Amino acid sequence: MSRKHGRRKPMAEINVVPYIDVTLVLLIIFMITTPILQTGVDVDLPQAESKTVETEGEGDNPPIVITIKEQGLYYIKIGSQDDEPILVEAITANVAAVLTNKPKTQILINADRGVDYGTVVTIMAELKNAGVPAVGLMTKPKEQ
């Protein structure tokens, strides 16, 4: 009877159930958001003063250059050929055909200054989907 009217003994344990619940919720949130964050296009932005890029195997494996004009015209230069006009839909097919024969071929984009940023990113994304591991951007050297 004295137990009913007496004080309760303090409990020396920490209740960890709320911490486990919070941890589980955070884990689920991170599992859902991580794949969403990985859908970008990898781009190495040029520095203010950059060095000239050495092309791998210049003589036997020249790069493919895709030129985008401000008027919306597209050109492709494969190897030692001249720039040839090309439709946007045919760019990835032509690049993929060259990469099946020569997988180490570099891909470069040469765009006018006035070309919309979204246009360049769209071409880069299409090339990435076609299996191109890296896309380079051509620039002019900074004038002194």
C-alpha beads as a LAMMPS data file, in Angstrom:
LAMMPS data file: protein, C-alpha beads

144 atoms
143 bonds

1 atom types
1 bond types

-500.0 500.0 xlo xhi
-500.0 500.0 ylo yhi
-500.0 500.0 zlo zhi

Masses

1 110.0

Atoms # bond

1 1 1 0.000 0.000 0.000
2 1 1 2.798 2.343 0.598
3 1 1 3.727 1.940 -3.048
4 1 1 0.491 3.600 -4.242
5 1 1 1.034 6.756 -2.290
6 1 1 4.812 6.969 -2.677
7 1 1 6.852 8.636 -5.407
8 1 1 7.721 6.737 -8.539
9 1 1 11.304 5.737 -9.076
10 1 1 12.887 7.663 -12.020
11 1 1 13.570 5.591 -15.119
12 1 1 17.228 5.588 -16.281
13 1 1 16.591 4.465 -19.881
14 1 1 16.315 6.645 -22.997
15 1 1 13.385 5.996 -25.274
16 1 1 14.999 5.519 -28.716
17 1 1 11.827 4.734 -30.676
18 1 1 11.306 8.384 -31.835
19 1 1 14.953 8.544 -33.022
20 1 1 14.517 5.339 -35.019
21 1 1 11.348 6.737 -36.615
22 1 1 13.082 9.969 -37.636
23 1 1 16.064 8.048 -39.027
24 1 1 13.786 5.808 -41.081
25 1 1 11.928 8.813 -42.530
26 1 1 15.222 10.533 -43.449
27 1 1 16.507 7.340 -45.060
28 1 1 13.377 7.069 -47.208
29 1 1 13.622 10.741 -48.232
30 1 1 17.273 10.345 -49.280
31 1 1 16.517 7.138 -51.177
32 1 1 13.832 8.915 -53.188
33 1 1 15.723 12.158 -53.893
34 1 1 19.138 10.695 -54.802
35 1 1 18.152 9.325 -58.251
36 1 1 16.460 12.641 -59.071
37 1 1 19.680 14.573 -58.410
38 1 1 21.745 12.405 -60.800
39 1 1 19.977 13.346 -64.045
40 1 1 22.235 16.233 -65.075
41 1 1 24.690 16.617 -67.925
42 1 1 28.328 16.694 -66.856
43 1 1 30.029 19.811 -68.173
44 1 1 33.489 21.127 -67.487
45 1 1 33.067 24.876 -67.750
46 1 1 35.999 26.748 -69.323
47 1 1 38.304 28.802 -67.144
48 1 1 39.045 32.457 -67.889
49 1 1 42.534 31.512 -69.012
50 1 1 42.615 27.961 -70.312
51 1 1 45.235 25.863 -72.019
52 1 1 44.831 24.336 -75.456
53 1 1 43.310 20.860 -75.271
54 1 1 45.414 18.129 -76.818
55 1 1 43.307 15.906 -79.047
56 1 1 44.013 12.214 -78.654
57 1 1 45.507 10.639 -81.755
58 1 1 45.252 13.724 -83.933
59 1 1 46.408 12.025 -87.126
60 1 1 44.495 8.757 -87.050
61 1 1 41.485 9.707 -84.896
62 1 1 40.458 13.377 -85.346
63 1 1 37.532 14.668 -83.245
64 1 1 33.951 15.103 -84.434
65 1 1 32.968 18.778 -84.381
66 1 1 29.296 19.748 -84.210
67 1 1 28.764 23.396 -85.139
68 1 1 25.634 25.307 -84.122
69 1 1 24.994 28.604 -85.889
70 1 1 22.972 31.444 -84.391
71 1 1 20.425 31.115 -87.235
72 1 1 19.588 27.572 -86.059
73 1 1 21.692 25.723 -88.621
74 1 1 23.665 22.627 -87.627
75 1 1 26.862 21.310 -89.221
76 1 1 28.992 18.258 -88.532
77 1 1 32.644 17.682 -89.324
78 1 1 33.753 14.059 -89.142
79 1 1 37.479 13.548 -89.549
80 1 1 39.094 15.556 -92.323
81 1 1 35.805 16.247 -94.136
82 1 1 34.454 19.768 -94.509
83 1 1 31.524 20.972 -92.406
84 1 1 28.377 19.384 -93.796
85 1 1 24.852 20.634 -93.017
86 1 1 22.889 18.168 -90.907
87 1 1 19.459 17.911 -89.332
88 1 1 19.232 17.856 -85.531
89 1 1 17.572 14.434 -85.590
90 1 1 20.492 12.911 -87.529
91 1 1 23.307 14.143 -85.255
92 1 1 23.083 11.355 -82.675
93 1 1 22.794 8.654 -85.340
94 1 1 25.911 9.881 -87.163
95 1 1 27.915 10.245 -83.945
96 1 1 26.831 6.805 -82.705
97 1 1 27.865 5.258 -86.041
98 1 1 31.355 6.751 -85.770
99 1 1 31.691 5.741 -82.109
100 1 1 30.895 2.097 -82.881
101 1 1 33.958 1.966 -85.163
102 1 1 36.196 4.325 -83.148
103 1 1 35.023 4.535 -79.500
104 1 1 37.882 6.863 -78.418
105 1 1 36.794 9.673 -80.784
106 1 1 36.369 13.015 -79.040
107 1 1 33.152 15.004 -79.561
108 1 1 33.344 18.812 -79.573
109 1 1 30.580 21.411 -79.821
110 1 1 31.362 24.690 -81.583
111 1 1 28.487 27.128 -80.993
112 1 1 28.072 30.805 -81.868
113 1 1 28.032 33.245 -78.973
114 1 1 24.386 34.140 -79.661
115 1 1 23.125 30.532 -79.599
116 1 1 20.608 29.862 -76.847
117 1 1 22.057 27.964 -73.878
118 1 1 19.141 25.536 -73.974
119 1 1 19.994 24.533 -77.541
120 1 1 23.550 23.582 -76.577
121 1 1 22.370 21.658 -73.514
122 1 1 19.774 19.801 -75.594
123 1 1 22.449 18.652 -78.067
124 1 1 24.729 17.644 -75.184
125 1 1 21.935 15.638 -73.549
126 1 1 21.133 13.855 -76.827
127 1 1 24.814 12.993 -77.295
128 1 1 24.975 11.719 -73.716
129 1 1 21.939 9.512 -74.366
130 1 1 23.643 8.190 -77.521
131 1 1 26.508 6.880 -75.379
132 1 1 29.060 9.679 -75.690
133 1 1 31.150 9.596 -72.490
134 1 1 32.292 13.244 -72.628
135 1 1 31.461 16.291 -74.728
136 1 1 33.859 19.218 -75.095
137 1 1 32.989 22.858 -75.761
138 1 1 35.163 24.855 -78.157
139 1 1 36.085 28.423 -77.232
140 1 1 38.329 31.154 -78.537
141 1 1 41.384 32.082 -76.497
142 1 1 40.977 35.142 -74.308
143 1 1 42.381 38.223 -76.046
144 1 1 44.833 40.305 -74.054

Bonds

1 1 1 2
2 1 2 3
3 1 3 4
4 1 4 5
5 1 5 6
6 1 6 7
7 1 7 8
8 1 8 9
9 1 9 10
10 1 10 11
11 1 11 12
12 1 12 13
13 1 13 14
14 1 14 15
15 1 15 16
16 1 16 17
17 1 17 18
18 1 18 19
19 1 19 20
20 1 20 21
21 1 21 22
22 1 22 23
23 1 23 24
24 1 24 25
25 1 25 26
26 1 26 27
27 1 27 28
28 1 28 29
29 1 29 30
30 1 30 31
31 1 31 32
32 1 32 33
33 1 33 34
34 1 34 35
35 1 35 36
36 1 36 37
37 1 37 38
38 1 38 39
39 1 39 40
40 1 40 41
41 1 41 42
42 1 42 43
43 1 43 44
44 1 44 45
45 1 45 46
46 1 46 47
47 1 47 48
48 1 48 49
49 1 49 50
50 1 50 51
51 1 51 52
52 1 52 53
53 1 53 54
54 1 54 55
55 1 55 56
56 1 56 57
57 1 57 58
58 1 58 59
59 1 59 60
60 1 60 61
61 1 61 62
62 1 62 63
63 1 63 64
64 1 64 65
65 1 65 66
66 1 66 67
67 1 67 68
68 1 68 69
69 1 69 70
70 1 70 71
71 1 71 72
72 1 72 73
73 1 73 74
74 1 74 75
75 1 75 76
76 1 76 77
77 1 77 78
78 1 78 79
79 1 79 80
80 1 80 81
81 1 81 82
82 1 82 83
83 1 83 84
84 1 84 85
85 1 85 86
86 1 86 87
87 1 87 88
88 1 88 89
89 1 89 90
90 1 90 91
91 1 91 92
92 1 92 93
93 1 93 94
94 1 94 95
95 1 95 96
96 1 96 97
97 1 97 98
98 1 98 99
99 1 99 100
100 1 100 101
101 1 101 102
102 1 102 103
103 1 103 104
104 1 104 105
105 1 105 106
106 1 106 107
107 1 107 108
108 1 108 109
109 1 109 110
110 1 110 111
111 1 111 112
112 1 112 113
113 1 113 114
114 1 114 115
115 1 115 116
116 1 116 117
117 1 117 118
118 1 118 119
119 1 119 120
120 1 120 121
121 1 121 122
122 1 122 123
123 1 123 124
124 1 124 125
125 1 125 126
126 1 126 127
127 1 127 128
128 1 128 129
129 1 129 130
130 1 130 131
131 1 131 132
132 1 132 133
133 1 133 134
134 1 134 135
135 1 135 136
136 1 136 137
137 1 137 138
138 1 138 139
139 1 139 140
140 1 140 141
141 1 141 142
142 1 142 143
143 1 143 144
